[in-house]
Amino acid sequence: MISCLPVFLSRHMATCRAMGGLIVSASLLAACSSAPVKFYTLGASAIATGATSASGSVSPVTESTTVIEVEHARIPDYLDGQDILVRDGHEIERSSLGRWASRLSVGATDLVTARLAQKWPDRFVTDQPQPQPPTWRLAINISRLDVSRNGAAALNADWSIIPQDLHQPIQRNRTHIETTGSGAGSNNHVAETTESLLDQLSDKIAASWPHATLPTTHATHHRAGSANPPV
């Protein structure tokens, strides 16, 4: 009986190795057959961001053009990545097959910049740092951006409109936006709802913009007696 033990153990180990190989092979096949990860944008790249003439050419930026620099939007740390997240009560769920094409704060900044440029084709609206002080700077802080599993969504944000002339007052505003809908928290629903919230935020920012006339960015290069363009 004792002499048979090594033979039994050897056969048992061989069986385990064979089963392990089958399990690994099955795992690899499952991984190969799983759905690919999809990447989502907020649509900013498809939006014209500059003034165009009737022929479709882009209007040039001159010394008299009002320059608006949109600073990088601030959002909560747990949201600022490429993971697509939905809220279910106190729980945050991460999509296994959906990702943002860029960090959410980058996508949000791009979208707001594009929307404002679309509204104001006669102004140069950019989210890139400028070599000289812009006519206006826009600082956005998004403290809440939740899309829930049941389709509801909410955004809380405040923003500051900072003039080139630091002796002029800074305009500060804030808003709360809520939406309802369906979609069961699908990735496409999260992307569309997030874009809708940011579109509404862009509308509110544009509506709050001051109408006062300020010196242009390159006012020192204007000829004497030239009028400053309205903003």
PyMOL commands that set and color helices and strands:
alter all, ss='L'
color gray80, all
select helices_A, chain A and resi 2-33+44-46+77-79+104-119+187-207+219-221
alter helices_A, ss='H'
color red, helices_A
select strands_A, chain A and resi 38-40+67-70+83-88+91-100+124-126+136-147+153-163+171-179
alter strands_A, ss='S'
color yellow, strands_A
deselect
rebuild
show_as cartoon
